Amino acid sequence: MNPIHHGTALFDTAVALTTQGIALADLTPEAFLHYAWECRRQGLVLGARGAGSRFPGHLAWQVLHTMGHFPSHGPATLKAALLNGRSTVKELVDRYKIRNTGVQHLLVAYLERRKPELDYSTLDNLSRHLANNFWATIEQLAPNQPDLRIDGELYQRWRDRIAIRVDGTGQRDFDPILRAVRAFYTDLQAWAAAEPEQWAIWVAPCPISDAEVRGYGIRKRRVKERMDDRTRQRQPLLNTLLEHLENRYGHLRDLLAQAADMAGGQTATLEGRTYQRLWSRVDERRVRLGGLANVRVLDLESGKHINVTHAEDAAFWEWAIVEVLRHSGVRIEEALELTHLSIRQYQRPNGEVIALLVIAPSKSDRERVIPMSAELFAVVAAIVRRHTTGGQTIPLLPRYDPKERQSSAPMPFLFQRKIGTKHEVMSDTTVVNMLKRRCVELAEQHPGFLATSFTPHDFRRLLATELVNSGLPIHIGAALLGHLNLQTTRGYVAVFNEDVVRHYQGFLDRRRQARPTDEYRPVTEPEWLGFEEHFDQRKVELGGCARPYSTPCQHEHACLRCPMININPKMLPRLDEIEVDLLARRARAEAEGWLGEIEGIDLTLSFLRQKRDQTRRLARVAPVDLGIPGIAPRSPARRE
């Protein structure tokens, strides 16, 4: 540790003893935790700016635990002591203040029954759907609702309420809430048959109809369309993001190497920018006490102070996490759970050695092994070298899973950083914020990033699309991505327009190769003139005829009744004139008693109105006249 941190740890311990009036022997973890919370609440933390930003005493807690002053079975770090553990089922339900005690006990009993088959995050979400989104909302709408018999009017009000978020925006995906409530009613009905004394009293008709459940597939397709559109928007921006991350890390790495040997006030020029090394009394004190001073410089062009040590470290991890995500396609929690033990090798029968990456069980609860490409192996090797510089070993740290609310055993995690006095495994929130900062920075030069940002899962979708569109069998892609169902992989793949065109052109080429070659002979001049003359004869007053080539008119030029006529949108006023004339003729026929004429005019009027409506619809999509293709010019060799 830096010697300055020694004094900070002694200071925290002394203040904790002084403010509580106790001796060191009486300093318990609970007492020190109280000191940390109060200092954070009051903003009394050395080096911190503003209240409520940081906790003091991280190094002091670590030393007190290591020396045996704190119990060995307790948390080894202050962060572990501050984290919330798992709540009981009753605590999960009680956080929503349900007034109906009967329903409250029912929800607790139901969740206890479901608990063995669910992981903690799923149990937490289910309790939120049933206790908060369902029953707590029902009590807000109908405070005296006694049981689960929800009438249609109350159900519709509840349905409208859950469709709106707390901030007033629309809730696009509320299917998980509907399915959780429907499963709740169905389970009660099934369990009541076996245990009527406990569940039968609560059995009631489910207010969610079958029609709403059947619409789930349609809504999932809408979600798939939005995800595909998201992938298409980010695919052209991927190379820009990667180039920016790589250039930024390379620039800061070179700047750190160059500025580390400079004295205070000296300047250096790198890639057209001039930097001046900064040196302060704090830096002098750090060196005097045996520590290392951070490399800080002043950008003379922008006037910005840069802590190069911290900036280079952050730039490296931004580059490393993006490279690992885009080359492996792993989920963000799987990437953060990679350890030094995840790197394996496999020797094929021909002697070739392949580097492998073992992915710990995550969402699918199944371990998988993926082969590493040369690019991915280079990134992993760079991470290991960074941790082991100077003969060090990768620290063993526990990783806290915020979804499962528990810490893992100490492991040599690859994505860990030293921040201040403590080593910490990176969190998914940290990665999201890293990407957000870089996208905001890129938006200043690239307008495409103004309304678009990347998340860790975007790289997984981009890799899935690239693998399948490049010809990799989809079942191999599913194995690499850890999908148990091929339909899940298909949901990740976004087909681009150029891919559709390329595959269709390939299909046409293969079909042409299978047909006789004389069908693709050059067209003669008389044949082409006959072709053009045929299409000239199709032109009529109202538009053009779409009958097949080289076929005569089968409808005796009764164009308004013919399904092959394509009305020109410019002739819509002419249709109105014809309609007025037909109505006048029909009035004359009625006066004269010409019943056969009336029937024919009515049929013509119905066709006219259908074609007018159809033409108006097509006119709104702005049709483009492609014209008639011309005959291809012959090459000199072919003319000979």
Secondary structure, 3 states (H helix, E strand, C coil): CCHHHHHHHHHHHHHHHHHHCCCHHHCCHHHHHHHHHHHHHHCCCCCCCCCCCCCCCHHHHHHHHHCCCCCCCCCCCHHHHHCCCCCCHHHHHHCCCCCCHHHHHHHHHHHHHHHHHCCHHHHHHHHHHHHHHHHHHHHHHCCCCCCCCCCHHHHHHHHHHHCECCCCCECCCCHHHHHHHHHHHHHHHHHHHHCHHHHHHHCCCCCCCHHHHHCHHHHHHHHHHHHHHHHHHHHHHHHHHHHHHHHHHHHHHHHHHHHCCCCCCCEEEECCEEEEEECCHHHHHHHHCCCCCCCEEEECCCCEEEEHHHHHHHHHHHHHHHHHHHHHCCCHHHHHCCEHHHEEEEECCCCCEEEEEEECCCCCCCCEEEECCHHHHHHHHHHHHHHCHHHCCCCCECCEECCCCEECCCECECCEEEECCEEEECCHHHHHHHHHHHHHHHCCCCHHHCCCCCCHHHHHHHHHHHHHHCCCCHHHHHHHHCCCCHHHHHHHCCCCHHHHHHHHHHHHHHHHHCCCHHHHCCCCHHHHHHHHHHHHCCECCCEEECCCCCCCCCCCCCHHHCCCEEECHHHHHHHHHHHHHHHHHHHHHHHHCCHHHHHHHHHHHHHHHHHHHHHHHHHCCCCCCCCCCCCCCCCHHHHC
